[in-house]
Amino acid sequence: MPNSLKKITKNIFSNSNVLAISITNALWRACSNGWRPYWPLYLKQDLGASIAMIGILSTIQLASQLFFQIPGGVLADKIGRKKVIVVGTVIRLFPPIIYLLATNWIHVVPALLIEALRSIYQPAVNAIIADSLPPKQRGTGYGAYRMITTSPRLIMPIIGGIAMDAMGYKKGIKVFLIANIIAILVALYIRAKFIKETLVKKEQQMNIKKTIYSVFDVPRTIWVIVLFSAISSFALRIVMPFINIYAIEIIGLTNTQLGLVETSIGFLSTFLSVPGGMLADRVGRKPIILFTSCITPLTRWGIIFVSGFWQYLLLQSVNSIGMIIGGVEGVLEMVAGPAWEALVADLVPREKRGTIRGIIDTFTLLVGAPSSWIGGYIWQYYTPQAPFQLSLILGILGVLIFSIFVQEPIKREE
């Protein structure tokens, strides 16, 4: 690692907020990366859910989050980032406990609703990271943050795949769920103790009418970003819950092979995140986002032409490069690319970051919510390949909108 990169990375992680959020996210991702890739297969084979029902469950989870993004953003801007993050982390403890006890896909629904409530803290997390990074190193900072949070994918998915092949989905997933619960308890302690508030509080009374007006008083570019994010989310979510099922049941991969693919993606995520962020700082956010947003729809579409493990590995690796560097919003448990995160932070002043992130997430979820149900319906009643074809068309549409209407700011917000 060059000395300049070492110095920048050291400077970024000298901030206790970035370090605490990074470590705690990495901690529970180390556990969730062991079971999440196999969750749709567990729902189908052990809890009795059909492909269409898996799509509906994903839609329920996504749609439920709609109610909490803007309130979460407003709370982060009014009462502070830390309080919202700590409360959200407490809520995060309950879904894996319910998943652990579930014996039927119906039992999963309450956990999905609680997990949606947990998402109330996401705008606060986004805001506190943006607050804690210097503007000139924002792309690199988000890259370093992503490097740490995605590092568990270096090894955990293949460990999960080996566990699923050895123990079956039922036992394997329960082992990782127990570990997930322990990780969240540790993360709760770290966040409560080490996160420092970044919101500068001003003495003012809460004016409901003024607050509601301010929520939607945002620059035109932000609304274009919202539209682009929403279309991109729909394009991804229409296939996302079913990609691993397609890989196992149609292409013919084993669980271990699927884990190896996920681990390869983790390797790329870990080692390309910081260089990708530095590139976004040097050449600009928009060119990076445009380039990567062209790659991802093509590679998702290309899955329907894959006939074996090595082709699938190559295609998913290329796709992951696009998601790592310039990936946009809209997918639960996924970290947006450093170029995207930096662009949003550049456009939004500190005092409105929580609210604006809540708006982006809300409208992204609003448009993307029915996509998984639609994808599952198309898969089950037409062909498994059709959702991937529709994903390509929508992805290209999003790229055209972004390329024409989004411009980077001349002066970046602090």
C-alpha positions in Angstrom: 0.0 0.0 0.0 1.6 3.3 -1.0 2.5 5.7 1.8 -0.1 8.3 0.7 -2.9 5.7 0.8 -1.7 4.5 4.2 -1.7 8.1 5.5 -5.2 8.8 4.2 -6.7 5.6 5.5 -5.0 6.2 8.9 -6.5 9.7 9.0 -10.0 8.4 8.2 -10.0 5.7 10.8 -8.6 8.0 13.5 -12.2 9.3 13.7 -14.0 7.2 16.4 -17.3 7.4 14.6 -16.1 5.9 11.3 -14.1 3.3 13.2 -17.0 2.3 15.5 -19.6 2.1 12.7 -17.1 0.2 10.4 -16.1 -2.4 13.1 -19.7 -3.1 14.3 -21.1 -3.4 10.7 -18.2 -5.8 9.9 -18.9 -7.8 13.0 -22.5 -8.7 12.3 -21.8 -9.0 8.6 -19.3 -11.6 9.4 -22.2 -13.7 10.8 -24.9 -12.7 8.3 -22.7 -13.4 5.3 -22.7 -17.0 6.5 -26.4 -17.4 6.2 -27.9 -14.6 4.0 -26.8 -16.0 0.6 -28.7 -19.2 1.4 -31.8 -17.7 3.1 -34.0 -17.8 -0.1 -33.1 -21.5 -0.5 -33.9 -22.1 3.2 -37.3 -20.4 2.8 -38.1 -22.5 -0.2 -36.8 -25.9 0.9 -37.3 -25.9 4.7 -40.0 -23.3 5.4 -42.3 -24.2 2.5 -42.3 -20.8 0.5 -42.8 -20.8 -3.2 -40.8 -18.6 -5.6 -43.7 -16.2 -5.8 -44.0 -16.1 -2.0 -40.3 -15.4 -1.6 -40.9 -12.4 -3.8 -43.9 -11.3 -1.7 -41.8 -11.7 1.5 -39.1 -9.5 0.1 -41.7 -6.9 -1.0 -43.2 -6.9 2.6 -39.8 -6.3 4.0 -39.0 -3.5 1.6 -42.4 -1.9 1.7 -42.4 -1.8 5.5 -39.3 0.3 5.5 -41.1 3.1 3.7 -42.7 4.3 6.9 -39.4 4.8 8.8 -36.9 6.4 6.4 -38.1 10.1 6.5 -39.0 10.0 10.2 -35.6 8.4 10.9 -33.9 11.2 8.9 -35.8 13.9 10.6 -35.1 12.5 14.1 -31.4 12.2 13.2 -31.4 16.0 12.3 -33.5 17.0 15.3 -32.4 14.8 18.3 -29.0 13.6 17.1 -27.4 10.8 15.2 -26.2 8.7 18.1 -29.6 8.3 19.9 -31.2 7.1 16.7 -28.4 4.7 15.9 -28.4 3.1 19.4 -32.1 2.6 19.5 -32.1 1.1 16.0 -29.3 -1.3 17.0 -31.5 -2.5 20.0 -34.3 -3.1 17.6 -32.0 -5.0 15.3 -31.6 -7.7 17.9 -35.1 -9.1 17.6 -35.4 -10.3 13.9 -32.7 -13.0 14.1 -34.3 -14.4 17.3 -37.6 -14.7 15.5 -35.9 -16.3 12.4 -34.3 -18.8 14.8 -37.6 -19.9 16.1 -39.5 -19.9 12.8 -40.9 -23.3 11.6 -43.0 -21.9 8.7 -42.5 -19.0 6.2 -45.5 -17.3 7.9 -43.5 -17.0 11.1 -40.9 -14.9 9.2 -43.3 -12.0 8.6 -43.2 -10.4 12.1 -39.4 -10.4 11.9 -39.5 -8.7 8.5 -41.7 -5.9 9.9 -39.4 -5.4 12.9 -36.4 -5.4 10.6 -38.1 -2.6 8.7 -38.5 -0.6 11.9 -34.8 -1.1 12.6 -34.1 0.7 9.3 -35.1 4.0 11.1 -31.5 4.3 12.0 -30.0 4.1 8.5 -30.3 7.8 7.6 -28.5 8.5 10.9 -25.7 6.1 10.1 -25.3 7.7 6.6 -25.4 11.2 8.1 -22.8 10.5 10.8 -20.4 9.0 8.4 -20.8 11.9 6.0 -20.3 14.4 8.9 -17.1 12.6 10.0 -15.3 12.6 6.6 -13.3 15.6 5.2 -14.9 16.7 1.9 -11.7 16.4 -0.2 -11.2 12.8 1.0 -14.9 11.8 1.0 -14.7 9.3 -1.8 -11.6 7.7 -0.3 -13.3 7.7 3.1 -16.3 5.9 1.9 -14.0 3.4 0.1 -12.2 2.7 3.4 -15.4 2.4 5.2 -16.7 -0.1 2.6 -13.4 -2.0 2.7 -13.9 -2.7 6.4 -17.6 -3.4 6.3 -17.3 -5.8 3.4 -14.2 -7.6 4.5 -16.1 -10.5 6.1 -17.1 -11.6 2.6 -13.5 -12.6 2.1 -14.2 -15.9 3.9 -17.7 -16.1 5.5 -19.8 -17.0 2.4 -17.6 -20.1 1.6 -17.7 -21.1 5.2 -21.4 -20.8 5.1 -21.6 -22.8 1.9 -19.5 -25.6 3.3 -21.7 -25.6 6.5 -24.9 -25.8 4.4 -23.6 -28.7 2.3 -22.5 -30.5 5.5 -25.4 -29.7 7.9 -28.2 -28.7 5.6 -29.9 -25.3 5.5 -31.9 -25.8 8.7 -29.0 -26.5 11.1 -26.5 -24.4 9.2 -28.6 -21.2 9.2 -29.5 -21.6 12.9 -25.8 -21.8 13.9 -25.1 -18.5 12.1 -28.2 -16.8 13.5 -27.0 -17.5 17.0 -23.7 -16.0 16.2 -25.5 -13.0 14.6 -27.4 -12.3 17.9 -24.1 -12.3 19.9 -22.5 -10.0 17.4 -25.4 -7.5 17.6 -25.1 -7.4 21.4 -21.4 -6.6 21.1 -22.1 -4.0 18.5 -24.7 -2.3 20.7 -22.1 -1.9 23.5 -19.5 -0.5 21.1 -21.9 2.0 19.5 -23.3 3.2 22.8 -19.8 3.7 24.3 -17.7 5.1 21.4 -19.9 7.0 18.9 -19.7 10.7 19.4 -22.6 13.1 18.3 -21.8 15.2 15.2 -25.0 17.2 15.0 -24.6 20.8 16.3 -27.7 21.4 18.3 -29.5 24.7 18.1 -32.0 26.0 20.6 -35.3 25.9 18.6 -38.8 24.6 19.1 -40.1 21.8 16.9 -42.4 23.4 14.3 -44.4 20.6 12.7 -45.5 22.5 9.6 -42.0 24.0 9.0 -40.5 20.5 9.5 -42.8 18.9 7.0 -42.1 21.7 4.4 -38.4 21.4 4.9 -38.5 17.7 4.2 -39.5 18.3 0.6 -37.5 21.6 0.1 -34.6 20.0 -1.6 -32.5 20.9 -4.8 -33.7 19.6 -8.2 -30.6 17.5 -8.5 -31.6 15.5 -5.4 -35.0 14.7 -7.0 -33.2 13.4 -10.1 -30.9 11.3 -7.9 -34.0 10.0 -6.1 -35.5 8.9 -9.5 -32.3 7.3 -10.6 -31.9 5.5 -7.3 -35.5 4.3 -7.4 -35.2 2.9 -11.0 -31.9 1.2 -10.2 -33.4 -0.3 -7.1 -36.3 -1.7 -9.0 -34.0 -3.1 -11.6 -31.9 -4.9 -9.0 -34.7 -6.0 -6.6 -36.6 -7.7 -9.4 -33.9 -10.3 -9.6 -32.0 -10.0 -6.3 -33.9 -12.5 -4.1 -33.8 -15.1 -6.8 -30.2 -14.9 -8.1 -28.8 -17.6 -5.7 -31.8 -19.9 -6.4 -31.1 -19.5 -10.1 -27.5 -20.3 -9.5 -28.2 -23.5 -7.5 -31.3 -24.9 -9.3 -30.9 -23.8 -12.9 -27.1 -23.3 -13.5 -26.4 -26.2 -11.1 -23.9 -24.8 -8.6 -23.3 -26.4 -5.2 -23.6 -24.4 -2.0 -19.9 -24.5 -1.6 -19.4 -23.1 -5.2 -21.9 -20.4 -4.5 -20.0 -19.5 -1.3 -16.8 -19.4 -3.3 -18.4 -16.9 -5.7 -19.6 -14.7 -2.7 -16.1 -14.9 -1.2 -14.5 -13.8 -4.5 -16.9 -10.8 -4.5 -15.8 -10.1 -1.0 -12.2 -10.2 -2.0 -12.9 -7.6 -4.7 -15.0 -5.5 -2.3 -12.2 -5.4 0.2 -9.3 -4.5 -2.1 -11.0 -2.3 -4.6 -13.1 -0.1 -2.3 -10.3 2.4 -1.3 -8.8 2.7 -4.8 -12.4 3.2 -6.1 -13.0 5.9 -3.6 -9.7 7.6 -4.5 -10.6 7.4 -8.2 -13.9 9.2 -7.4 -12.0 11.9 -5.6 -9.7 12.5 -8.5 -11.8 12.1 -11.7 -15.2 13.0 -10.2 -18.3 11.1 -8.9 -20.4 11.2 -12.0 -18.1 9.5 -14.5 -17.5 6.6 -12.1 -21.2 6.2 -11.3 -22.1 6.3 -15.1 -19.5 3.7 -16.0 -20.4 1.2 -13.3 -24.1 1.7 -13.8 -23.6 0.5 -17.4 -21.8 -2.6 -16.2 -24.3 -3.9 -13.6 -27.4 -4.2 -15.8 -25.4 -6.0 -18.5 -23.9 -8.5 -16.1 -27.2 -9.3 -14.4 -28.8 -10.0 -17.8 -25.8 -12.1 -18.8 -26.6 -14.6 -16.0 -29.3 -16.2 -18.2 -26.6 -17.2 -20.7 -24.3 -18.9 -18.0 -23.9 -22.6 -18.1 -21.4 -23.4 -15.4 -19.4 -22.4 -12.3 -16.5 -20.5 -14.0 -18.7 -18.4 -16.2 -20.9 -17.5 -13.3 -17.9 -16.6 -11.2 -16.5 -14.3 -13.9 -19.8 -12.6 -14.5 -20.5 -12.0 -10.9 -17.0 -10.7 -10.3 -17.4 -8.1 -13.1 -20.8 -7.1 -11.7 -19.4 -6.7 -8.2 -16.7 -4.3 -9.5 -19.6 -2.0 -10.6 -21.5 -2.4 -7.3 -18.3 -1.8 -5.3 -17.2 1.5 -6.8 -20.4 3.2 -8.0 -23.3 1.1 -6.7 -26.4 3.1 -5.7 -29.0 2.8 -3.0 -32.0 0.5 -2.5 -30.9 -2.9 -1.2 -31.1 -3.9 2.4 -27.7 -4.9 3.9 -25.8 -3.6 0.9 -23.4 -0.7 1.2 -23.6 1.9 -1.6 -20.4 2.6 -3.6 -18.0 5.3 -2.5 -18.7 7.5 -5.6 -22.4 7.4 -4.9 -22.1 8.1 -1.2 -19.7 11.0 -1.8 -21.9 12.6 -4.5 -24.9 12.7 -2.1 -22.8 14.0 0.7 -21.3 16.7 -1.6 -24.8 18.0 -2.5 -26.4 18.1 1.0 -25.6 20.4 3.9 -24.8 18.8 7.2 -28.0 20.0 9.0 -30.2 18.3 6.4 -28.3 15.1 5.7 -30.4 12.8 7.8 -33.6 14.2 6.3 -32.4 14.0 2.7 -31.1 10.5 3.1 -34.5 9.6 4.5 -36.1 11.0 1.4 -33.8 9.2 -1.0 -34.4 5.9 0.9 -38.1 6.4 1.1 -38.8 7.0 -2.6 -36.3 4.3 -3.6 -38.2 1.9 -1.4 -41.6 3.1 -2.6 -40.7 2.4 -6.2 -38.6 -0.7 -5.5 -41.0 -2.4 -3.0 -43.2 -4.3 -5.5 -40.3 -5.3 -7.7 -39.5 -8.6 -5.9 -43.2 -9.7 -6.0 -43.3 -8.8 -9.7 -40.0 -10.7 -10.3 -41.3 -13.8 -8.4 -44.6 -13.7 -10.3 -42.8 -13.5 -13.7 -40.4 -16.3 -12.7 -43.2 -18.6 -11.6 -45.8 -18.0 -14.3 -43.6 -17.1 -17.3 -39.9 -18.0 -17.3 -37.0 -17.6 -14.8 -35.1 -15.7 -17.4 -37.7 -12.9 -18.0 -37.0 -10.9 -14.7 -33.3 -10.6 -15.8 -34.3 -9.3 -19.2 -36.6 -6.7 -17.6 -33.8 -5.7 -15.2 -31.6 -4.9 -18.1 -34.1 -2.5 -19.7 -34.8 -0.7 -16.5 -31.1 -0.4 -15.7 -30.4 1.3 -19.1 -33.3 3.7 -18.5 -31.8 4.8 -15.2 -28.4 5.4 -16.7 -29.9 7.6 -19.4 -31.7 9.8 -16.8 -28.6 10.1 -14.6 -26.3 11.0 -17.5 -28.6 13.8 -18.8 -29.9 15.4 -15.7 -27.3 15.0 -12.9 -24.4 17.4 -12.5 -21.7 17.5 -9.7 -21.7 20.6 -7.5 -19.0 23.2 -8.1 -18.5 23.5 -4.3 -18.8 20.5 -2.1 -20.7 20.8 1.2 -18.7 20.4 4.3 
